[in-house]
Amino acid sequence: MSRKKQIKSGVKSYSDKIMSRIWSTVGFSGLATTLMCLGFLLIMGLDTWNTMFAFALIIVPFAEIAQGIVIREKSFIFGGAIGMLLGIFTICCISGNVTLYANWFLPMFMIAIIFMMVIPGHILNYKARRN
């Protein structure tokens, strides 16, 4: 029975388990951040949704860098570092009460996502197809 179950679920290596736990932590942190922002809005009437941008550009790049270290892929580390720098910039803007206007911040956010997710994903797919 267990052999059948193992075939269906597939074999997970140690690095697979680590990456799964890293991204699960990011997911749970995102849920907690969303609930916290919603609580601030509903209970105190404070708009703290800018925190979600900072979250997406600090926690996600950190997980991206950790994944790059685990699988030894430099494009993940480089892309995560770019996202992290933009996240630190975002935190500085929020701390300094700089208004995050959509016409300059959203393109910056899209650039971060491209460097963090799209480019490393294409590089990883290329390497997987090549092997």
C-alpha angles and dihedrals in degrees: 000000000000091000090054091048092050092053092051095047095039128225118292119207124211092259090051090055092048093050091046091053093046092053092042088056090050090050094049090046090051091051091048091048091049092050091047092051090047090050092052090050097047100037104033102019091236120143105223098157091118084075088071090062090050090047092051091049099044110032098035094049089047089055089045091054091047090051090049090053092049095049094032095236114148095197090065091050093047094045091046090050091054090049091047092052090051089047092053088049089052092051089051090051092049092046091048092048091243109162111241101223114199094227092067105019100051094053088049089050091049091050089052091051091049092052094041102042116006103047096041089046092054092046091050092048091049091052092046092051092046091056 
